[in-house]
Amino acid sequence: MPGEIFNANPTVYAPSKPYTRKSHLDSGRSLWMGDVQDEEDDSDIEPIDQDEIFDLIRSIYDPEHPNTLEELRVVSAPQIKVSENRIFVEFTPTVPHCGMSTLIGLSIRVRLLRSLPDRFKVDIRVKPGSHQSEHAVNKQLNDKERVAAALENPTLLDTLEQTLADVGRRGRSGETISLSLT
């Protein structure tokens, strides 16, 4: 599979306007429920919205191309649903036979798990009808044991880290912000 390109010539789109509201993730305030300071109650924690989630995943790189998931229209804000403690992300592979779909979904999951409080349940799914192995990909992406096993594979983990290498860019074209992934 290394070296095999599933979509040799993808359509690349211009990124949308960056999210302008100051993100909780950049504010210095903690989102972690256990980190609430000065005996503030949980009602002081602002809810996370669709645009903030999109801002977190838009600059993940495609495993095959030097383009972000936003530039390839693999992810978009309307494909994200946020309820109280649940986040649903739907993504669209560039081709129906994309062999990188599981890795793309895993990159989205890892980015969100590293960025969001533990109180959120994250569901990642391929857009219905967009992939020939839709059911199998969805099952892999939402099974804790399969995700944990995948993250124990050093080669896969290295590839995943490459997709997340510049996520701090957060939709800003041509600008890179250093971000620690630990």
N, CA, C and O of each residue as an XYZ file, in Angstrom:
728
protein
N       0.811     -1.194      0.000
C       0.000      0.000      0.000
C       0.857      1.262      0.000
O       0.432      2.253     -0.593
N       2.057      1.296      0.635
C       2.860      2.507      0.559
C       3.144      2.877     -0.889
O       3.480      2.026     -1.712
N       3.005      4.151     -1.175
C       3.262      4.621     -2.520
C       2.053      4.565     -3.435
O       2.045      5.223     -4.475
N       1.026      3.795     -3.075
C      -0.170      3.709     -3.901
C      -0.990      4.975     -3.705
O      -1.305      5.352     -2.576
N      -1.335      5.631     -4.812
C      -2.113      6.866     -4.756
C      -3.528      6.547     -5.220
O      -3.737      6.033     -6.319
N      -4.496      6.860     -4.362
C      -5.886      6.541     -4.662
C      -6.572      7.629     -5.475
O      -7.529      7.349     -6.198
N      -6.099      8.862     -5.368
C      -6.641      9.962     -6.147
C      -5.464     10.836     -6.571
O      -5.075     11.757     -5.853
N      -4.908     10.543     -7.729
C      -3.682     11.199     -8.184
C      -3.856     12.681     -8.485
O      -2.884     13.435     -8.432
N      -5.069     13.112     -8.798
C      -5.276     14.497     -9.193
C      -6.545     15.048     -8.534
O      -7.559     15.229     -9.209
N      -6.499     15.316     -7.220
C      -7.718     15.798     -6.549
C      -8.012     17.249     -6.891
O      -7.111     18.006     -7.254
N      -9.259     17.627     -6.777
C      -9.649     19.022     -6.925
C      -9.294     19.732     -5.626
O      -9.620     19.249     -4.542
N      -8.631     20.871     -5.734
C      -8.224     21.637     -4.557
C      -9.008     22.949     -4.554
O      -9.069     23.651     -5.563
N      -9.609     23.269     -3.402
C     -10.430     24.464     -3.249
C      -9.726     25.447     -2.323
O      -8.874     25.057     -1.525
N     -10.076     26.701     -2.430
C      -9.527     27.714     -1.523
C     -10.138     27.510     -0.140
O     -11.322     27.194     -0.027
N      -9.341     27.690      0.909
C      -9.886     27.569      2.263
C     -10.926     28.655      2.517
O     -10.859     29.744      1.946
N     -11.885     28.343      3.379
C     -12.891     29.333      3.739
C     -12.280     30.332      4.712
O     -11.146     30.171      5.164
N     -13.039     31.346      5.018
C     -12.583     32.361      5.943
C     -12.337     31.724      7.308
O     -13.146     30.920      7.770
N     -11.225     32.079      7.958
C     -10.957     31.527      9.285
C     -12.033     31.936     10.280
O     -12.648     32.996     10.163
N     -12.238     31.083     11.245
C     -13.176     31.338     12.328
C     -12.687     32.563     13.085
O     -11.515     32.619     13.456
N     -13.552     33.546     13.326
C     -13.101     34.800     13.911
C     -13.336     34.898     15.413
O     -12.629     35.652     16.081
N     -14.282     34.181     15.961
C     -14.512     34.249     17.402
C     -13.328     33.621     18.119
O     -12.822     32.587     17.682
N     -12.882     34.217     19.197
C     -11.757     33.669     19.959
C     -12.168     32.299     20.488
O     -13.169     32.169     21.193
N     -11.401     31.301     20.150
C     -11.675     29.937     20.565
C     -11.336     29.747     22.031
O     -10.409     30.371     22.547
N     -12.086     28.886     22.699
C     -11.780     28.493     24.071
C     -10.374     27.919     24.131
O      -9.686     28.040     25.144
N      -9.960     27.303     23.054
C      -8.681     26.624     23.033
C      -7.525     27.612     22.991
O      -6.398     27.255     23.334
N      -7.783     28.841     22.580
C      -6.749     29.862     22.509
C      -6.876     30.906     23.618
O      -6.023     31.786     23.736
N      -7.909     30.820     24.417
C      -8.212     31.886     25.363
C      -7.419     31.823     26.651
O      -7.410     32.789     27.414
N      -6.749     30.703     26.914
C      -6.059     30.551     28.185
C      -6.974     29.999     29.260
O      -6.505     29.578     30.317
N      -8.270     29.995     29.005
C      -9.222     29.404     29.945
C      -9.287     27.917     29.687
O      -9.175     27.471     28.546
N      -9.461     27.178     30.708
C      -9.495     25.736     30.580
C     -10.888     25.262     30.189
O     -11.896     25.768     30.683
N     -10.922     24.285     29.297
C     -12.182     23.629     28.963
C     -12.399     22.402     29.835
O     -13.519     21.901     29.932
N     -11.360     21.925     30.457
C     -11.445     20.677     31.220
C     -12.291     20.894     32.455
O     -12.044     21.808     33.242
N     -13.285     20.051     32.615
C     -14.210     20.197     33.730
C     -13.470     20.175     35.063
O     -13.829     20.923     35.973
N     -12.462     19.347     35.197
C     -11.716     19.239     36.439
C     -10.792     20.418     36.687
O     -10.237     20.534     37.779
N     -10.611     21.292     35.712
C      -9.700     22.414     35.833
C     -10.412     23.734     36.110
O      -9.780     24.790     36.086
N     -11.710     23.690     36.371
C     -12.445     24.921     36.625
C     -11.862     25.555     37.879
O     -11.764     24.908     38.922
N     -11.475     26.828     37.774
C     -10.784     27.479     38.875
C     -11.714     28.392     39.657
O     -12.813     28.724     39.214
N     -11.233     28.793     40.851
C     -11.945     29.725     41.709
C     -13.369     29.291     42.006
O     -14.273     30.119     42.116
N     -13.556     28.012     42.132
C     -14.850     27.421     42.479
C     -15.976     27.894     41.575
O     -17.115     28.043     42.017
N     -15.653     28.132     40.301
C     -16.689     28.457     39.327
C     -17.503     27.194     39.093
O     -16.977     26.084     39.179
N     -18.775     27.361     38.800
C     -19.554     26.166     38.506
C     -19.486     25.865     37.020
O     -19.055     26.701     36.226
N     -19.916     24.659     36.646
C     -19.819     24.197     35.261
C     -20.612     25.062     34.285
O     -20.356     25.006     33.083
N     -21.562     25.857     34.762
C     -22.351     26.687     33.861
C     -21.508     27.799     33.236
O     -21.925     28.411     32.252
N     -20.315     28.067     33.805
C     -19.430     29.084     33.242
C     -18.666     28.584     32.024
O     -18.037     29.379     31.326
N     -18.709     27.286     31.755
C     -18.015     26.734     30.604
C     -18.880     26.972     29.375
O     -19.991     26.452     29.276
N     -18.365     27.759     28.442
C     -19.119     28.036     27.223
C     -19.200     26.779     26.378
O     -18.245     26.004     26.329
N     -20.320     26.567     25.717
C     -20.410     25.395     24.839
C     -19.495     25.552     23.627
O     -19.198     26.662     23.187
N     -19.067     24.435     23.115
C     -18.238     24.415     21.913
C     -19.185     24.317     20.730
O     -20.151     23.554     20.769
N     -18.920     25.075     19.687
C     -19.837     25.061     18.550
C     -19.197     24.419     17.316
O     -18.013     24.080     17.307
N     -19.997     24.271     16.309
C     -19.622     23.643     15.043
C     -18.397     24.314     14.417
O     -17.510     23.630     13.907
N     -18.345     25.631     14.451
C     -17.225     26.350     13.843
C     -15.914     26.092     14.574
O     -14.861     25.995     13.944
N     -15.971     25.980     15.901
C     -14.752     25.682     16.658
C     -14.231     24.283     16.330
O     -13.022     24.081     16.220
N     -15.133     23.326     16.176
C     -14.716     21.970     15.823
C     -14.124     21.975     14.417
O     -13.087     21.356     14.178
N     -14.771     22.660     13.496
C     -14.237     22.754     12.135
C     -12.849     23.395     12.152
O     -11.942     22.951     11.448
N     -12.695     24.435     12.956
C     -11.402     25.110     13.046
C     -10.304     24.157     13.543
O      -9.142     24.294     13.159
N     -10.668     23.207     14.386
C      -9.684     22.237     14.887
C      -9.246     21.244     13.815
O      -8.089     20.825     13.801
N     -10.150     20.861     12.919
C      -9.836     19.785     11.965
C      -9.568     20.257     10.544
O      -9.083     19.476      9.725
N      -9.861     21.483     10.236
C      -9.746     21.977      8.858
C      -8.332     21.896      8.311
O      -8.151     21.682      7.113
N      -7.316     22.063      9.167
C      -5.935     22.104      8.689
C      -5.192     20.783      8.841
O      -3.966     20.748      8.734
N      -5.918     19.697      9.089
C      -5.300     18.372      9.058
C      -4.926     18.087      7.604
O      -5.717     18.328      6.692
N      -3.725     17.576      7.399
C      -3.287     17.274      6.035
C      -3.815     15.927      5.564
O      -3.942     14.984      6.346
N      -4.115     15.856      4.288
C      -4.476     14.603      3.647
C      -3.229     13.711      3.636
O      -2.131     14.207      3.386
N      -3.374     12.410      3.901
C      -2.198     11.530      3.928
C      -1.510     11.358      2.579
O      -0.340     10.977      2.535
N      -2.208     11.630      1.473
C      -1.641     11.441      0.137
C      -1.139     12.707     -0.534
O      -0.286     12.651     -1.420
N      -1.672     13.858     -0.109
C      -1.418     15.101     -0.828
C      -0.978     16.198      0.125
O      -1.263     16.129      1.321
N      -0.288     17.208     -0.384
C       0.138     18.321      0.466
C      -0.974     19.353      0.644
O      -0.726     20.559      0.627
N      -2.181     18.870      0.813
C      -3.343     19.739      0.971
C      -4.070     19.376      2.253
O      -3.981     18.251      2.746
N      -4.792     20.357      2.781
C      -5.562     20.113      3.994
C      -6.900     19.450      3.644
O      -7.328     19.438      2.490
N      -7.538     18.906      4.671
C      -8.851     18.295      4.462
C      -9.870     19.336      4.021
O     -10.797     19.017      3.276
N      -9.712     20.565      4.470
C     -10.609     21.629      4.021
C     -10.386     21.928      2.541
O     -11.348     22.051      1.783
N      -9.133     22.045      2.128
C      -8.838     22.362      0.729
C      -9.347     21.294     -0.227
O      -9.671     21.592     -1.377
N      -9.419     20.063      0.235
C      -9.928     18.971     -0.602
C     -11.432     18.752     -0.413
O     -12.025     17.867     -1.029
N     -12.032     19.568      0.443
C     -13.458     19.472      0.786
C     -13.821     18.099      1.350
O     -14.912     17.576      1.121
N     -12.886     17.545      2.083
C     -13.145     16.285      2.796
C     -13.962     16.599      4.044
O     -14.810     15.806      4.453
N     -13.704     17.763      4.652
C     -14.487     18.228      5.799
C     -14.994     19.636      5.532
O     -14.375     20.412      4.803
N     -16.131     19.949      6.135
C     -16.698     21.293      6.064
C     -17.538     21.505      7.324
O     -17.963     20.540      7.960
N     -17.768     22.735      7.675
C     -18.536     23.045      8.883
C     -19.933     22.418      8.877
O     -20.359     21.904      9.912
N     -20.663     22.436      7.760
C     -22.001     21.836      7.779
C     -22.010     20.317      8.041
O     -23.059     19.752      8.349
N     -20.857     19.665      7.921
C     -20.765     18.231      8.171
C     -20.528     17.915      9.647
O     -20.306     16.760     10.007
N     -20.576     18.926     10.488
C     -20.304     18.750     11.918
C     -21.554     19.106     12.703
O     -22.178     20.142     12.474
N     -21.904     18.238     13.624
C     -23.041     18.475     14.516
C     -22.522     18.402     15.945
O     -21.783     17.485     16.303
N     -22.918     19.382     16.760
C     -22.503     19.416     18.152
C     -23.750     19.489     19.011
O     -24.588     20.374     18.840
N     -23.863     18.553     19.933
C     -24.913     18.635     20.939
C     -24.219     18.749     22.284
O     -23.002     18.924     22.333
N     -24.944     18.656     23.346
C     -24.392     18.929     24.674
C     -23.011     18.308     24.911
O     -22.050     19.040     25.147
N     -22.892     17.010     24.856
C     -21.608     16.342     25.090
C     -21.261     15.379     23.965
O     -20.511     14.424     24.169
N     -21.796     15.625     22.796
C     -21.564     14.725     21.673
C     -21.201     15.533     20.431
O     -21.811     16.557     20.125
N     -20.187     15.036     19.731
C     -19.760     15.679     18.495
C     -19.809     14.632     17.397
O     -19.258     13.540     17.536
N     -20.470     14.978     16.313
C     -20.603     14.094     15.162
C     -19.910     14.768     13.986
O     -20.260     15.885     13.605
N     -18.922     14.080     13.414
C     -18.209     14.621     12.255
C     -18.381     13.646     11.098
O     -18.064     12.461     11.204
N     -18.882     14.167     10.012
C     -19.015     13.395      8.780
C     -17.948     13.928      7.825
O     -17.747     15.138      7.727
N     -17.274     13.034      7.132
C     -16.287     13.486      6.156
C     -16.530     12.795      4.830
O     -17.128     11.720      4.781
N     -16.067     13.412      3.758
C     -16.298     12.933      2.403
C     -14.965     12.617      1.735
O     -14.210     13.535      1.413
N     -14.660     11.339      1.519
C     -13.423     11.006      0.799
C     -13.455     11.598     -0.608
O     -14.528     11.817     -1.171
N     -12.286     11.854     -1.169
C     -12.227     12.469     -2.498
C     -12.643     11.507     -3.600
O     -13.083     11.939     -4.665
N     -12.507     10.199     -3.355
C     -12.942      9.183     -4.317
C     -13.611      8.034     -3.560
O     -13.260      7.780     -2.408
N     -14.563      7.335     -4.176
C     -15.298      6.266     -3.484
C     -14.443      5.066     -3.071
O     -14.861      4.286     -2.215
N     -13.274      4.905     -3.651
C     -12.418      3.761     -3.321
C     -11.193      4.189     -2.513
O     -10.194      3.469     -2.486
N     -11.255      5.347     -1.855
C     -10.116      5.900     -1.126
C      -9.645      4.942     -0.032
O     -10.385      4.633      0.902
N      -8.422      4.487     -0.162
C      -7.844      3.584      0.820
C      -7.328      4.314      2.050
O      -6.901      3.677      3.013
N      -7.362      5.627      2.030
C      -6.882      6.427      3.155
C      -8.017      6.910      4.051
O      -7.776      7.648      5.007
N      -9.242      6.508      3.758
C     -10.393      6.991      4.523
C     -10.287      6.688      6.008
O     -10.608      7.538      6.839
N      -9.841      5.490      6.348
C      -9.712      5.149      7.762
C      -8.658      6.020      8.431
O      -8.857      6.467      9.560
N      -7.549      6.266      7.762
C      -6.499      7.112      8.317
C      -6.979      8.564      8.459
O      -6.649      9.234      9.437
N      -7.740      9.034      7.503
C      -8.296     10.393      7.591
C      -9.219     10.490      8.802
O      -9.108     11.425      9.596
N     -10.113      9.544      8.943
C     -11.029      9.533     10.089
C     -10.285      9.419     11.412
O     -10.654     10.066     12.392
N      -9.246      8.604     11.443
C      -8.430      8.450     12.646
C      -7.714      9.759     12.979
O      -7.596     10.112     14.152
N      -7.244     10.471     11.981
C      -6.598     11.773     12.199
C      -7.585     12.762     12.809
O      -7.236     13.507     13.725
N      -8.801     12.769     12.310
C      -9.841     13.649     12.857
C     -10.104     13.276     14.318
O     -10.159     14.147     15.186
N     -10.264     11.984     14.582
C     -10.534     11.517     15.946
C      -9.403     11.911     16.900
O      -9.668     12.438     17.980
N      -8.167     11.668     16.521
C      -7.034     11.982     17.386
C      -6.944     13.484     17.633
O      -6.702     13.907     18.763
N      -7.133     14.282     16.612
C      -7.084     15.739     16.781
C      -8.133     16.192     17.795
O      -7.843     17.013     18.666
N      -9.341     15.663     17.685
C     -10.401     16.062     18.613
C     -10.152     15.521     20.018
O     -10.391     16.221     21.001
N      -9.676     14.285     20.120
C      -9.393     13.722     21.441
C      -8.296     14.497     22.159
O      -8.334     14.635     23.382
N      -7.335     14.995     21.421
C      -6.239     15.772     22.010
C      -6.668     17.189     22.371
O      -5.998     17.849     23.166
N      -7.761     17.664     21.808
C      -8.151     19.063     21.963
C      -9.364     19.296     22.856
O      -9.537     20.389     23.395
N     -10.186     18.295     23.011
C     -11.457     18.486     23.707
C     -11.457     17.836     25.089
O     -10.698     16.899     25.340
N     -12.301     18.330     25.974
C     -12.458     17.694     27.288
C     -12.979     16.257     27.144
O     -13.624     15.911     26.155
N     -12.686     15.446     28.137
C     -13.110     14.038     28.139
C     -14.626     13.874     28.121
O     -15.124     12.807     27.762
N     -15.356     14.900     28.497
C     -16.814     14.778     28.573
C     -17.481     14.606     27.205
O     -18.653     14.239     27.128
N     -16.733     14.871     26.126
C     -17.311     14.764     24.792
C     -17.149     13.367     24.224
O     -16.079     12.765     24.311
N     -18.224     12.860     23.643
C     -18.181     11.625     22.865
C     -18.096     12.053     21.409
O     -18.879     12.884     20.949
N     -17.144     11.480     20.692
C     -16.910     11.863     19.308
C     -17.282     10.704     18.389
O     -16.786      9.590     18.559
N     -18.146     10.960     17.425
C     -18.498      9.989     16.392
C     -17.977     10.508     15.061
O     -18.245     11.646     14.675
N     -17.227      9.657     14.364
C     -16.671     10.020     13.061
C     -17.279      9.062     12.039
O     -17.270      7.848     12.240
N     -17.799      9.599     10.961
C     -18.420      8.750      9.935
C     -18.109      9.274      8.537
O     -17.915     10.471      8.325
N     -18.068      8.351      7.607
C     -17.956      8.688      6.192
C     -19.343      9.124      5.719
O     -20.348      8.532      6.112
N     -19.395     10.136      4.895
C     -20.681     10.605      4.358
C     -21.374      9.441      3.655
O     -20.760      8.762      2.833
N     -22.641      9.204      3.968
C     -23.359      8.092      3.338
C     -23.289      8.145      1.812
O     -23.556      9.177      1.196
N     -22.922      7.008      1.221
C     -22.846      6.882     -0.226
C     -21.562      7.383     -0.847
O     -21.418      7.356     -2.069
N     -20.607      7.847     -0.019
C     -19.392      8.429     -0.584
C     -18.205      7.459     -0.645
O     -17.160      7.794     -1.203
N     -18.363      6.266     -0.076
C     -17.255      5.311     -0.053
C     -17.790      3.894     -0.238
O     -18.822      3.526      0.323
N     -17.076      3.114     -1.028
C     -17.554      1.754     -1.319
C     -17.529      0.845     -0.090
O     -18.271     -0.136     -0.044
N     -16.699      1.144      0.898
C     -16.637      0.340      2.127
C     -17.083      1.163      3.334
O     -16.509      1.062      4.419
N     -18.088      1.957      3.130
C     -18.587      2.892      4.138
C     -18.831      2.228      5.492
O     -18.366      2.731      6.515
N     -19.547      1.114      5.513
C     -19.885      0.445      6.773
C     -18.631     -0.012      7.511
O     -18.522      0.186      8.721
N     -17.693     -0.615      6.808
C     -16.461     -1.113      7.427
C     -15.611      0.041      7.971
O     -15.062     -0.064      9.068
N     -15.500      1.126      7.224
C     -14.715      2.285      7.667
C     -15.351      2.875      8.928
O     -14.653      3.161      9.900
N     -16.667      3.055      8.913
C     -17.361      3.610     10.074
C     -17.184      2.729     11.309
O     -16.993      3.233     12.416
N     -17.248      1.430     11.117
C     -17.087      0.486     12.229
C     -15.678      0.607     12.825
O     -15.523      0.619     14.046
N     -14.664      0.694     11.980
C     -13.286      0.823     12.458
C     -13.077      2.126     13.220
O     -12.421      2.142     14.261
N     -13.630      3.206     12.708
C     -13.392      4.528     13.294
C     -14.087      4.743     14.634
O     -13.688      5.619     15.402
N     -15.108      3.966     14.920
C     -15.882      4.176     16.133
C     -15.781      3.022     17.115
O     -16.587      2.925     18.040
N     -14.806      2.151     16.927
C     -14.570      1.029     17.834
C     -13.318      1.339     18.660
O     -12.215      1.417     18.117
N     -13.493      1.513     19.974
C     -12.379      1.912     20.844
C     -11.185      0.971     20.732
O     -10.042      1.425     20.669
N     -11.439     -0.325     20.708
C     -10.347     -1.295     20.653
C      -9.579     -1.201     19.336
O      -8.350     -1.282     19.325
N     -10.294     -1.032     18.240
C      -9.625     -0.907     16.937
C      -8.810      0.373     16.853
O      -7.706      0.375     16.308
N      -9.350      1.463     17.391
C      -8.625      2.734     17.391
C      -7.368      2.597     18.250
O      -6.289      3.023     17.837
N      -7.496      2.013     19.431
C      -6.341      1.833     20.322
C      -5.275      0.967     19.655
O      -4.086      1.276     19.731
N      -5.694     -0.112     19.004
C      -4.734     -0.988     18.314
C      -4.037     -0.244     17.180
O      -2.832     -0.406     16.985
N      -4.768      0.554     16.445
C      -4.167      1.319     15.347
C      -3.119      2.294     15.874
O      -2.076      2.488     15.250
N      -3.394      2.901     17.012
C      -2.472      3.885     17.572
C      -1.236      3.250     18.201
O      -0.289      3.953     18.554
N      -1.240      1.942     18.341
C      -0.056      1.224     18.837
C       0.887      0.831     17.706
O       2.003      0.379     17.960
N       0.449      0.998     16.465
C       1.275      0.669     15.305
C       2.191      1.857     15.011
O       1.714      2.922     14.617
N       3.528      1.681     15.203
C       4.445      2.821     15.039
C       4.429      3.450     13.643
O       4.535      4.669     13.515
N       4.300      2.640     12.615
C       4.286      3.175     11.251
C       3.024      4.002     11.017
O       3.084      5.100     10.465
N       1.898      3.468     11.437
C       0.631      4.180     11.294
C       0.641      5.459     12.125
O       0.176      6.503     11.668
N       1.173      5.380     13.348
C       1.231      6.540     14.210
C       2.115      7.638     13.614
O       1.785      8.819     13.717
N       3.223      7.260     12.997
C       4.097      8.232     12.342
C       3.363      8.937     11.198
O       3.462     10.155     11.052
N       2.639      8.182     10.401
C       1.864      8.764      9.293
C       0.785      9.694      9.842
O       0.561     10.780      9.307
N       0.125      9.268     10.900
C      -0.916     10.076     11.526
C      -0.328     11.396     12.047
O      -0.924     12.457     11.865
N       0.824     11.324     12.684
C       1.465     12.548     13.195
C       1.806     13.508     12.056
O       1.754     14.724     12.237
N       2.154     12.972     10.891
C       2.442     13.832      9.733
C       1.195     14.575      9.279
O       1.283     15.730      8.861
N       0.034     13.928      9.354
C      -1.208     14.604      8.959
C      -1.565     15.716      9.935
O      -2.248     16.675      9.575
N      -1.097     15.580     11.177
C      -1.404     16.561     12.223
C      -0.280     17.566     12.453
O      -0.382     18.424     13.330
N       0.783     17.463     11.675
C       1.992     18.255     11.915
C       1.758     19.758     11.918
O       2.485     20.470     12.610
N       0.810     20.263     11.201
C       0.623     21.701     11.080
C      -0.782     22.135     11.473
O      -1.275     23.150     10.981
N      -1.429     21.382     12.348
C      -2.807     21.725     12.691
C      -2.939     23.055     13.409
O      -4.028     23.628     13.448
N      -1.864     23.551     13.971
C      -1.902     24.848     14.627
C      -2.118     25.999     13.676
O      -2.406     27.120     14.095
N      -1.978     25.721     12.396
C      -2.173     26.737     11.364
C      -3.602     27.245     11.382
O      -3.843     28.415     11.083
N      -4.526     26.415     11.717
C      -5.943     26.726     11.924
C      -6.557     27.563     10.818
O      -7.221     28.567     11.080
N      -6.331     27.141      9.571
C      -6.993     27.772      8.444
C      -6.358     29.046      7.949
O      -6.924     29.720      7.088
N      -5.188     29.397      8.471
C      -4.527     30.623      8.038
C      -3.552     30.299      6.926
O      -2.505     29.698      7.167
N      -3.878     30.682      5.748
C      -3.073     30.368      4.577
C      -1.671     30.953      4.684
O      -1.495     32.139      4.963
N      -0.672     30.092      4.457
C       0.706     30.533      4.419
C       1.337     30.846      5.760
O       2.501     31.243      5.813
N       0.590     30.675      6.851
C       1.106     31.006      8.166
C       1.135     29.736      9.009
O       0.165     28.978      9.040
N       2.233     29.515      9.678
C       2.358     28.332     10.516
C       2.559     28.761     11.960
O       3.371     29.638     12.253
N       1.817     28.137     12.849
C       1.950     28.387     14.267
C       2.421     27.096     14.894
O       1.838     26.042     14.641
N       3.441     27.149     15.690
C       3.965     25.962     16.349
C       2.968     25.468     17.376
O       2.423     26.265     18.139
N       2.721     24.172     17.410
C       1.759     23.590     18.344
C       2.332     22.304     18.879
O       2.727     21.429     18.108
N       2.383     22.181     20.163
C       2.845     20.947     20.787
C       1.719     19.933     20.745
O       0.591     20.249     21.123
N       2.000     18.731     20.295
C       0.977     17.703     20.199
C       0.977     16.777     21.395
O       0.261     15.776     21.380
N       1.740     17.062     22.421
C       1.762     16.209     23.600
C       0.839     16.690     24.664
O       0.745     16.074     25.725
